[in-house]
Amino acid sequence: MATFAQKVEAAIPALRRYARALTRDADTADDLVQDTLVRALRSEHLFQGEEVRSWLYTILTNLNRNRLRSLARRPSLSSIEDNDAPDASGPEAGSRDIERALATLAEDQRQALLLVVLEGLSYREVAEVQGIPIGTVMSRLARARMQIKGYLDGERPALRRVK
């Protein structure tokens, strides 16, 4: 039977992949994974159960939420080059479209979609990681898939009426 530290170490590549998909920045993702690992190893005594990977995803998801909350309090700066990049054609164009489509999703929808599609977690595991009912996971996934399909098909997002 593998020790706790070995199980954590085996989950690092998956954590990095998930963090990079969430943050869309390698440096931020690496910092997030490092914070996750530090917190997990310090809190080993709190771990109960068999599945370390789901527990680590929960920690990473919560740390990312905290990061996003703190970023929301600060003004955001972006360079002109990022917004004015010409549309690419060729093999990279498809991946950029999907990346843009993922960026249009609400954070909780994107997290659920990435955990299922990228990391291969079951709906039940995603529900545990996000701390929500399984029906909510299914709802978020359905909405995320519809929105991505609409984006890739060139549909404009529907505007909501405010009364």
C-alpha positions as CSV (number, residue, x, y, z in Angstrom):
1,M,0.0,0.0,0.0
2,A,1.4,3.4,-1.0
3,T,2.0,6.0,1.6
4,F,0.2,9.3,1.7
5,A,3.1,11.2,0.3
6,Q,3.5,8.8,-2.6
7,K,-0.2,9.1,-3.5
8,V,0.1,12.9,-3.4
9,E,3.3,12.8,-5.5
10,A,1.5,10.6,-8.1
11,A,-1.3,13.2,-8.4
12,I,1.0,16.1,-9.2
13,P,0.9,15.9,-13.0
14,A,-3.0,15.8,-13.0
15,L,-3.0,18.7,-10.5
16,R,-0.7,20.8,-12.8
17,R,-2.8,20.0,-15.8
18,Y,-6.0,21.0,-14.1
19,A,-4.5,24.2,-12.6
20,R,-3.1,25.2,-16.0
21,A,-6.5,24.8,-17.5
22,L,-8.1,26.8,-14.8
23,T,-5.7,29.7,-14.6
24,R,-4.5,29.8,-18.3
25,D,-1.1,30.8,-17.0
26,A,1.8,28.3,-16.3
27,D,3.4,30.3,-13.5
28,T,0.1,31.0,-11.6
29,A,-0.8,27.3,-12.0
30,D,2.5,26.1,-10.6
31,D,2.1,28.5,-7.6
32,L,-1.5,27.1,-7.1
33,V,-0.2,23.5,-7.2
34,Q,2.6,24.3,-4.8
35,D,0.1,25.9,-2.3
36,T,-2.1,22.9,-2.7
37,L,0.7,20.4,-2.0
38,V,1.9,22.4,1.1
39,R,-1.6,22.6,2.5
40,A,-2.3,18.9,1.8
41,L,1.0,17.7,3.4
42,R,0.4,20.0,6.4
43,S,-3.1,18.6,6.8
44,E,-2.4,15.0,6.3
45,H,-3.9,14.2,9.7
46,L,-7.2,15.6,8.5
47,F,-7.4,13.3,5.5
48,Q,-10.0,10.5,5.8
49,G,-10.7,8.1,3.0
50,E,-9.0,6.3,0.2
51,E,-9.1,8.8,-2.7
52,V,-6.3,11.4,-2.3
53,R,-6.8,12.8,-5.8
54,S,-10.4,14.1,-5.1
55,W,-9.2,15.7,-1.9
56,L,-6.4,17.4,-3.6
57,Y,-8.7,18.7,-6.3
58,T,-11.0,20.1,-3.6
59,I,-8.1,21.9,-2.0
60,L,-6.9,23.3,-5.4
61,T,-10.4,24.4,-6.3
62,N,-10.8,26.2,-3.0
63,L,-7.5,27.9,-3.3
64,N,-8.3,29.0,-6.8
65,R,-11.6,30.5,-5.6
66,N,-9.8,32.4,-2.9
67,R,-7.3,33.7,-5.6
68,L,-10.1,34.8,-7.9
69,R,-11.9,36.6,-5.0
70,S,-8.7,38.5,-4.2
71,L,-8.1,39.4,-7.8
72,A,-11.7,40.7,-8.1
73,R,-10.8,43.3,-5.5
74,R,-7.9,44.7,-7.6
75,P,-8.1,46.5,-10.9
76,S,-7.1,44.4,-13.8
77,L,-4.5,45.4,-16.3
78,S,-4.0,43.9,-19.8
79,S,-1.6,44.8,-22.6
80,I,-2.9,46.0,-25.9
81,E,-1.1,43.2,-27.7
82,D,-3.2,40.5,-26.0
83,N,-6.5,42.0,-27.1
84,D,-5.4,43.0,-30.6
85,A,-3.9,39.7,-31.8
86,P,-5.0,38.8,-35.3
87,D,-7.1,35.7,-35.7
88,A,-4.9,32.8,-36.6
89,S,-5.5,30.3,-39.3
90,G,-4.1,26.8,-39.5
91,P,-3.9,24.0,-37.0
92,E,-3.6,26.4,-34.0
93,A,-6.9,28.2,-34.8
94,G,-9.0,25.3,-33.5
95,S,-7.4,25.2,-30.1
96,R,-7.6,29.0,-29.7
97,D,-11.3,28.8,-30.5
98,I,-11.8,26.2,-27.8
99,E,-9.6,28.2,-25.4
100,R,-11.7,31.3,-26.1
101,A,-14.9,29.3,-25.7
102,L,-13.7,28.0,-22.3
103,A,-12.9,31.6,-21.3
104,T,-16.5,32.6,-21.9
105,L,-17.8,30.1,-19.4
106,A,-18.7,30.9,-15.8
107,E,-16.0,29.8,-13.4
108,D,-18.0,27.0,-11.8
109,Q,-19.1,25.7,-15.2
110,R,-15.5,25.7,-16.5
111,Q,-14.3,23.9,-13.4
112,A,-16.9,21.2,-13.7
113,L,-16.2,20.7,-17.4
114,L,-12.4,20.5,-16.9
115,L,-12.7,18.0,-14.1
116,V,-14.9,15.7,-16.2
117,V,-13.4,16.1,-19.6
118,L,-9.7,16.9,-18.8
119,E,-9.2,14.9,-15.6
120,G,-11.7,12.1,-16.1
121,L,-13.5,12.4,-12.8
122,S,-17.0,11.0,-12.4
123,Y,-19.9,13.3,-11.8
124,R,-20.0,12.1,-8.2
125,E,-16.4,13.0,-7.7
126,V,-16.9,16.4,-9.2
127,A,-19.8,16.9,-6.9
128,E,-17.6,16.1,-3.9
129,V,-14.8,18.3,-5.1
130,Q,-17.1,21.3,-5.7
131,G,-19.3,20.6,-2.6
132,I,-22.5,20.6,-4.6
133,P,-25.3,18.0,-5.4
134,I,-24.7,15.8,-8.4
135,G,-27.7,17.3,-10.2
136,T,-26.0,20.7,-10.1
137,V,-22.9,19.2,-11.7
138,M,-25.0,17.7,-14.5
139,S,-26.7,21.1,-15.0
140,R,-23.4,23.0,-15.1
141,L,-22.0,20.5,-17.6
142,A,-25.1,20.7,-19.8
143,R,-25.0,24.5,-19.8
144,A,-21.2,24.6,-20.4
145,R,-21.5,22.2,-23.3
146,M,-24.3,24.2,-24.9
147,Q,-22.5,27.5,-24.5
148,I,-19.3,26.0,-26.0
149,K,-21.2,24.5,-28.9
150,G,-22.9,27.8,-29.6
151,Y,-19.7,29.7,-29.4
152,L,-18.0,27.3,-31.9
153,D,-21.0,27.4,-34.2
154,G,-20.7,31.2,-34.2
155,E,-23.9,32.0,-32.3
156,R,-24.0,35.2,-30.3
157,P,-24.8,34.9,-26.6
158,A,-28.4,35.6,-25.8
159,L,-28.9,38.9,-23.9
160,R,-31.0,38.8,-20.7
161,R,-33.8,41.2,-20.2
162,V,-33.7,43.4,-17.2
163,K,-37.0,44.6,-15.9
